[in-house]
């Protein structure tokens, strides 16, 4: 039986800023740009009770928490700390699969006790960086990921084999790894609210309702996840997109909205240490038809200015005459294909 640990740093970017600047300790801070189209990258735990969270528009965050302090991101500092943390991981196993700068899966099946390993890793991270991490321990990636979020911050939660069935049965469907708001809402409409509800559905019925993901959900309901920890996982692309509250037909407004998407993409590029050569712009119109435009450079995109130039050129290449736009998406990849791993940013500008 496998022993998997998921380590997730607590409010990583914000924690580094509070560590390095004592005046920020104990205060509500957000790492991100404090502009009209800025987006929160990470919020400190002091800010979270106000509803401030990652991917929230900065203006909304400030309205929710008037005392919020914005800090410009310092990705080189975060990367340096991440390298320290990964060095600790490799003291215990070569099977380390980083998901981003601040989290990773570890396969420690060869160790007598995964729980003791997780405790030691948490202790060494704190001794080395003065930062806390939360750890989840179980028999597969799905359960370990859920467990790491169970007692944040500075938590350690173990789901042993004998408790998996009862734990999964009582788990709200929103807590399952990979089930987002849209899927959870659909499940609620179908009467699926917990793991026990999900287990009542057959594999065929889940595939019929959710496509290929239904196969995963069938396993999740039984605490099963056969994915292995993959040290050399290759990321093909990443991106972000915005759906507008009101459709837009003004080019200047679209350029401004594109800047917000681009800021989020660049933040993810730095967070995931991913660099590609291809930029893909997706535009969905008010009648729901969509088009993409892409450009592949000779070298990887290493600066924000390059991404800005290329993305603006792609938008300018599209004939927007007599058309209203409801969604803009931007992707950086290694191939000229649209990104399958985008995050959705829903900006409710009417309520800012």
Rosetta blueprint (number, residue, H / E / L):
1 X L
2 X L
3 X L
4 X E
5 X E
6 X E
7 X E
8 X E
9 X E
10 X L
11 X L
12 X H
13 X H
14 X H
15 X H
16 X H
17 X H
18 X H
19 X H
20 X H
21 X L
22 X H
23 X H
24 X H
25 X L
26 X L
27 X L
28 X L
29 X E
30 X E
31 X E
32 X E
33 X L
34 X L
35 X L
36 X L
37 X L
38 X L
39 X E
40 X E
41 X E
42 X E
43 X E
44 X L
45 X H
46 X H
47 X H
48 X H
49 X L
50 X L
51 X L
52 X L
53 X L
54 X L
55 X L
56 X L
57 X E
58 X H
59 X H
60 X H
61 X H
62 X H
63 X H
64 X H
65 X L
66 X L
67 X L
68 X L
69 X E
70 X E
71 X E
72 X L
73 X L
74 X L
75 X H
76 X H
77 X H
78 X H
79 X H
80 X H
81 X H
82 X H
83 X H
84 X H
85 X H
86 X H
87 X H
88 X H
89 X H
90 X L
91 X L
92 X L
93 X L
94 X L
95 X L
96 X E
97 X E
98 X E
99 X E
100 X E
101 X L
102 X L
103 X E
104 X E
105 X E
106 X E
107 X E
108 X L
109 X L
110 X L
111 X L
112 X L
113 X L
114 X H
115 X H
116 X H
117 X H
118 X H
119 X H
120 X H
121 X H
122 X H
123 X H
124 X H
125 X H
126 X H
127 X H
128 X H
129 X H
130 X L
131 X L
132 X L
133 X E
134 X E
135 X E
136 X E
137 X E
138 X E
139 X L
140 X L
141 X H
142 X H
143 X H
144 X H
145 X H
146 X H
147 X H
148 X H
149 X L
150 X L
151 X L
152 X L
153 X L
154 X L
155 X L
156 X E
157 X E
158 X E
159 X L
160 X L
161 X H
162 X H
163 X H
164 X H
165 X H
166 X H
167 X H
168 X H
169 X H
170 X H
171 X L
172 X E
173 X H
174 X H
175 X H
176 X L
177 X L
178 X L
179 X L
180 X L
181 X H
182 X H
183 X H
184 X H
185 X H
186 X H
187 X H
188 X H
189 X H
190 X L
191 X L
192 X L
193 X L
194 X E
195 X H
196 X H
197 X H
198 X H
199 X H
200 X L
201 X L
202 X L
203 X H
204 X H
205 X H
206 X H
207 X H
208 X H
209 X H
210 X H
211 X L
212 X L
213 X H
214 X H
215 X H
216 X H
217 X H
218 X H
219 X H
220 X H
221 X L
222 X L
223 X L
224 X L
225 X L
226 X L
227 X L
228 X L
229 X L
230 X L
231 X L
232 X L
233 X L
234 X L
235 X L
236 X L
237 X E
238 X E
239 X E
240 X E
241 X E
242 X E
243 X E
244 X E
245 X E
246 X E
247 X E
248 X E
249 X L
250 X L
251 X H
252 X H
253 X H
254 X H
255 X H
256 X H
257 X H
258 X H
259 X H
260 X H
261 X H
262 X H
263 X H
264 X H
265 X H
266 X H
267 X H
268 X H
269 X H
270 X H
271 X H
272 X H
273 X L
274 X L
275 X L
276 X L
277 X L
278 X E
279 X E
280 X E
281 X E
282 X E
283 X E
284 X E
285 X E
286 X L
287 X L
288 X L
289 X L
290 X E
291 X E
292 X E
293 X E
294 X E
295 X E
296 X E
297 X L
298 X L
299 X L
300 X L
301 X L
302 X L
303 X L
304 X H
305 X H
306 X H
307 X H
308 X H
309 X H
310 X H
311 X H
312 X H
313 X H
314 X H
315 X H
316 X H
317 X L
318 X L
319 X L
320 X L
321 X L
322 X L
323 X L
324 X L
325 X E
326 X E
327 X E
328 X E
329 X E
330 X E
331 X E
332 X E
333 X E
334 X L
335 X L
336 X L
337 X L
338 X L
339 X L
340 X L
341 X L
342 X E
343 X E
344 X E
345 X E
346 X E
347 X L
348 X L
349 X H
350 X H
351 X H
352 X L
